[in-house]
Amino acid sequence: MIFNFFTLFIFLQEVAMADVMRSNGKIFVVVVISLIILFSLFLYLYRIEKKIESIKKNK
């Protein structure tokens, strides 16, 4: 029961923080940075996969 109240409190706090960031226009910065990080992660995984394939092919 206490966990539910704690979760609700954190959720309401995050919503308020998101509203502030949206009103300041900073939410776009957060979205862009998140997309850059995700794109970089996928690119890294793709490159690792290609390296693994080339190592398997050479054996």
Phi and psi in degrees as a GROMACS rama.xvg file:
@    title "Ramachandran Plot"
@    xaxis  label "Phi"
@    yaxis  label "Psi"
@TYPE xy
-64.9033  -37.615  ILE-2
-60.9924  -38.2434  PHE-3
-63.6025  -42.271  ASN-4
-65.5335  -40.3209  PHE-5
-63.4894  -43.504  PHE-6
-63.4955  -42.9126  THR-7
-62.4267  -42.3251  LEU-8
-61.7272  -44.8032  PHE-9
-64.7709  -41.3165  ILE-10
-61.7823  -45.716  PHE-11
-65.196  -36.3792  LEU-12
-66.1943  -41.5563  GLN-13
-65.954  -37.1988  GLU-14
-64.8359  -42.1514  VAL-15
-63.4199  -40.6289  ALA-16
-65.7101  -39.428  MET-17
-65.1634  -38.1562  ALA-18
-63.1844  -41.3214  ASP-19
-64.2387  -44.1275  VAL-20
-66.2534  -36.6975  MET-21
-65.8932  -40.191  ARG-22
-70.5213  -30.0358  SER-23
-85.001  -11.508  ASN-24
83.3003  6.72602  GLY-25
-81.1952  -12.9269  LYS-26
-62.8327  -30.8176  ILE-27
-67.4988  -35.0092  PHE-28
-64.9178  -42.4054  VAL-29
-63.533  -42.6233  VAL-30
-65.1305  -44.0271  VAL-31
-63.781  -45.0362  VAL-32
-62.6934  -41.3283  ILE-33
-62.7029  -42.0045  SER-34
-65.7819  -38.6994  LEU-35
-62.8448  -43.2026  ILE-36
-64.1543  -44.5891  ILE-37
-64.1461  -43.3044  LEU-38
-61.4877  -42.7071  PHE-39
-63.3173  -40.7866  SER-40
-63.727  -45.0916  LEU-41
-64.8318  -38.9961  PHE-42
-63.673  -42.7094  LEU-43
-61.0285  -45.9587  TYR-44
-64.1154  -38.2869  LEU-45
-62.8899  -44.4035  TYR-46
-65.6754  -39.5786  ARG-47
-63.1547  -41.6972  ILE-48
-61.7183  -42.2374  GLU-49
-64.1293  -40.3613  LYS-50
-64.7122  -40.5895  LYS-51
-64.6492  -41.9937  ILE-52
-62.087  -41.2298  GLU-53
-68.232  -34.9797  SER-54
-67.641  -41.6664  ILE-55
-64.9741  -37.2553  LYS-56
-68.1678  -34.8272  LYS-57
-76.1477  -18.4677  ASN-58
